[in-house]
Amino acid sequence: MNAHTGERDGRTTVVVITHNRRTELLRTLKLLRELPERPPVIVTDNASTDGTAEAVRRDFPDVRLLTPGRNLGAVGRNLAVRRVRTPYVAFCDDDSWWEPGSLRRAADVLDKRPRLAGVTARIVVEPSGTEDPVVQELRESPLTGPDWLPGPPLGSFLAAATVLRTDAFRGAGGFHPGLWLGGEEELLATDLLRQGWWLSYVEDLTVHHEASVLRDSTARRILGLRNTLWFTWLRRPLLPALRRTAHLMVTVPRDAASARAFARAAAGLPWVLRQRDPVPPELERRLTALQHARRDSPARRYVG
C-alpha cells in the first residue's frame, strides 16, 4: 500500500489508557479517527470519575471501550491487547497521537523484519513543535545490532510512541502488574531482548505529545524511581544491581519524594526477590552500556 493513499490499513490497532483526562482523550480520539490508516482503537478507562467513559460512548461509538472498574495503570494496556486481532499494536497516551502515515510505515517496517519486536517513533512536543529531549538519546543509542535493523537498536521503548508486534508483546507477558505505571517499559523491553527480539528507533515515524496539565509530576517521579529500583533487582546481576542502587542513592535529589520512592522500593523487596531472574552476561553488557549513556541524557532527570 502507498503511504500517500487514503486506503485503510488493517494491520495495526491503537491502544490508549486513560484516567480522568476526558478533554485530552477526546482530542486524541478525534485525531486518531482522522488518520488515513483508520486503525481500530481500544481504550481502557482506568476508573475515571470525570465522565470519560460516557463521553467516549457518546462521541466515539466505534471505539472499543474497556472499563475494568479500577485503575490498572499500564496493565490496562494488557487488558486491551487481549482483544487485539491485528498483527501490530500501537500504544498511545491520552495526550499524544500518531502522525498521519506513521502507522502504515511502521507496519511496513515490521512486515519486512520478522525478528523486530517494535519500532519507536520520533516525539514532537506540542504546541512548540520541538523534539522531545529523549529523541536524542534514542537516536544516539550506544547499542549495536544487525544490519537489517531500520535504525539504531534500543534497549527499551516509550509506550506512547511505539508500535509492537502483538505476538511478541503477549509472549513476553505484557506489562508487569507489580510495576503498575512509571518506567514500566524497561522490564518488558528487557524480557523481549532476552527472548531474541530486537527493538529499534525509526526516524521517519512521528508521534505528537502535548503533555496534560492534569499530571502530578512528583507522584510520577516517585513511581519512576521506585520502578527503576525494582527493575534493577528483578533483572540485573548482583554486583550491577548493587552499583546501580548505590549510584541512585547518591545522585537523586535528597528530598521527600526520593525518600518515599526508596521506602516504597524497600517495601516491595520481598516480591521482587521472589521473582528475581537476572539476565545473562551478553544482555547485561547491553544494559550497562545503556545505563552509562543515560547518565548524560537531558531526558533523565529525577525532578518534580
Buried (B, 14 or more C-beta within 10 A) or exposed (E): EEBEEEEEBBBBBBBBBBBBBBBBBBBBBEBBBEBBBBBBBBBBBBBBEBEBBEBBEEEBEEBBBBBEEEBBBBBBBBBBBEEBEBBBBBBBBBBBBBBBBBBBBBBBBBEEBEEBBBBBBBBBBEEEEEEBBBBEBBEEBBBEBEEEBBBBBBBBBBBBBBBBBBEBBBBBEBBBEBBBBBBBBBBBBBBBBBEEBBBBBBEBBBBBBBBBEBEEEBBBBBBBBBBBBBBBBBBBEEEBBEBBBEEBEEEBBEBEBBEBBBEBBEEBEEEBEEEBEBBEEEBBEBBBBBBEBBEEBEBBEBEB
